[in-house]
Amino acid sequence: MKKLKDYLFPAIVIAGIGLFALSGRTDATGADYVYDGEPEIIAATFSSAWCSSCKILKPRLAEVIPDFTDDPVKFVEFDFTFGQRAEIAEQAEQEGLEEIYPRFKGATGFTLLVDADTGEIIDMLTIKHSKKAMRAVIAQAVAAAALPSELAAP
């Protein structure tokens, strides 16, 4: 009986991790609310399952994301639950974030708002932002990215 317990628990844990990794989770990434056109802003969330800040940020952000379905914002997530994998770097490159990704890889608990055209970080969302503040910051980033470049910065 003891031998069964010694093998059963690790087998269940490994199976659970495998299912979790293959599940294609999209809980707070906004995959259900992706803007159909060319995005002006990329909202890149750096997260992991073990991040305590993420447990506050992601549900809050998930409630805000539907407000931007008609705006040129693309919500993506870089999930470091299982470490800094090559797939995450590839995803960053596909999103046009290959310049930003190396500076932030492995860090978690925030969402960067990036101008999709210039790659410039416009702002950052953290657990310090309420849902109302998140909405305002994202709307402001969209407005700033929509300005012609000669008007955007003095």
C-alpha positions as CSV (number, residue, x, y, z in Angstrom):
1,M,0.0,0.0,0.0
2,K,2.8,2.4,0.8
3,K,4.4,1.8,-2.6
4,L,1.2,2.7,-4.3
5,K,1.0,6.0,-2.4
6,D,4.7,6.7,-3.3
7,Y,3.9,6.5,-7.0
8,L,0.3,7.6,-7.2
9,F,0.7,11.1,-5.9
10,P,3.6,12.1,-8.2
11,A,1.8,10.6,-11.1
12,I,-1.3,12.7,-10.4
13,V,0.8,15.8,-10.0
14,I,2.7,15.2,-13.2
15,A,-0.6,14.5,-15.1
16,G,-2.1,17.7,-13.7
17,I,0.9,19.8,-14.7
18,G,0.7,18.3,-18.2
19,L,-3.0,19.1,-18.6
20,F,-2.4,22.6,-17.3
21,A,0.4,23.3,-19.8
22,L,-1.6,21.9,-22.7
23,S,-4.9,23.5,-21.8
24,G,-4.2,26.7,-23.7
25,R,-5.5,28.8,-20.9
26,T,-6.9,32.2,-22.0
27,D,-8.5,33.2,-18.7
28,A,-7.2,36.8,-18.5
29,T,-5.3,37.2,-21.7
30,G,-8.3,38.7,-23.6
31,A,-8.3,36.0,-26.2
32,D,-12.1,36.2,-26.3
33,Y,-11.8,40.0,-26.8
34,V,-9.3,40.4,-29.6
35,Y,-9.6,43.5,-31.8
36,D,-10.1,42.4,-35.4
37,G,-8.1,45.2,-37.1
38,E,-4.5,46.3,-36.8
39,P,-3.8,47.1,-33.1
40,E,-2.4,50.5,-32.1
41,I,-1.7,49.3,-28.6
42,I,-0.4,45.9,-27.4
43,A,-1.3,45.2,-23.7
44,A,1.3,42.6,-22.7
45,T,0.7,40.9,-19.4
46,F,3.8,39.3,-17.8
47,S,2.4,36.7,-15.4
48,S,2.7,33.3,-13.8
49,A,0.5,31.0,-11.7
50,W,2.7,31.5,-8.6
51,C,2.7,35.4,-8.8
52,S,0.7,36.9,-5.9
53,S,0.4,40.2,-7.7
54,C,-1.0,38.4,-10.8
55,K,-3.7,36.9,-8.7
56,I,-5.0,40.5,-8.2
57,L,-4.0,42.0,-11.5
58,K,-5.4,39.4,-13.9
59,P,-9.0,39.2,-12.6
60,R,-9.2,43.0,-12.5
61,L,-7.8,43.2,-16.0
62,A,-10.2,40.5,-17.2
63,E,-13.1,42.7,-16.2
64,V,-11.7,45.7,-18.1
65,I,-10.8,43.9,-21.3
66,P,-14.4,43.6,-22.7
67,D,-14.6,47.4,-22.6
68,F,-12.0,47.6,-25.4
69,T,-13.4,45.1,-27.9
70,D,-14.0,47.9,-30.4
71,D,-10.7,49.7,-29.8
72,P,-7.4,49.0,-31.5
73,V,-6.0,47.1,-28.4
74,K,-4.5,43.6,-28.5
75,F,-4.2,41.8,-25.2
76,V,-1.5,39.2,-24.9
77,E,0.0,37.3,-22.0
78,F,3.5,36.0,-21.4
79,D,3.1,33.2,-18.8
80,F,6.2,32.3,-17.0
81,T,4.6,29.6,-14.8
82,F,7.0,27.0,-16.3
83,G,10.0,29.3,-16.8
84,Q,11.4,31.3,-19.6
85,R,10.6,29.0,-22.5
86,A,11.6,29.6,-26.2
87,E,7.9,29.7,-27.1
88,I,7.4,32.9,-25.0
89,A,10.3,34.6,-26.8
90,E,8.8,33.5,-30.2
91,Q,5.4,34.9,-29.1
92,A,7.0,38.2,-28.2
93,E,8.7,38.3,-31.6
94,Q,5.4,37.6,-33.4
95,E,3.7,40.4,-31.4
96,G,6.5,42.8,-32.4
97,L,7.8,43.0,-28.9
98,E,11.2,41.5,-29.5
99,E,13.0,44.7,-28.3
100,I,11.0,44.9,-25.0
101,Y,10.8,41.3,-24.1
102,P,14.5,40.7,-23.1
103,R,14.2,43.6,-20.5
104,F,11.2,42.1,-18.8
105,K,11.4,38.4,-19.3
106,G,10.8,36.4,-16.2
107,A,9.4,39.4,-14.3
108,T,5.7,39.1,-13.5
109,G,2.8,41.0,-12.1
110,F,2.3,43.8,-14.6
111,T,0.9,44.7,-18.0
112,L,2.9,46.9,-20.4
113,L,1.0,49.1,-22.8
114,V,3.1,49.3,-25.9
115,D,2.6,51.4,-29.1
116,A,2.3,48.8,-31.8
117,D,3.9,51.0,-34.4
118,T,6.9,52.3,-32.5
119,G,7.4,49.6,-29.9
120,E,7.6,52.4,-27.2
121,I,6.2,51.6,-23.8
122,I,3.4,54.1,-23.1
123,D,2.4,53.0,-19.6
124,M,2.3,50.0,-17.2
125,L,-0.6,48.6,-15.3
126,T,0.0,47.1,-11.8
127,I,-2.1,46.0,-8.8
128,K,-2.0,49.7,-7.8
129,H,-4.5,50.4,-10.5
130,S,-8.2,50.0,-9.8
131,K,-10.5,48.8,-12.7
132,K,-11.5,52.4,-13.3
133,A,-7.9,53.5,-13.4
134,M,-7.0,50.7,-15.8
135,R,-9.8,51.7,-18.1
136,A,-8.5,55.3,-18.1
137,V,-4.9,54.4,-18.6
138,I,-5.7,52.1,-21.6
139,A,-8.0,54.7,-23.1
140,Q,-5.3,57.3,-22.8
141,A,-2.8,55.0,-24.4
142,V,-5.1,54.3,-27.3
143,A,-5.6,58.1,-27.8
144,A,-1.9,58.8,-27.6
145,A,-1.1,56.0,-30.1
146,A,-3.7,57.4,-32.5
147,L,-2.1,60.8,-32.6
148,P,0.1,61.6,-35.6
149,S,3.8,61.2,-34.5
150,E,4.5,64.9,-34.8
151,L,1.7,65.6,-32.3
152,A,2.4,62.8,-29.9
153,A,5.6,64.1,-28.3
154,P,6.7,67.7,-28.0
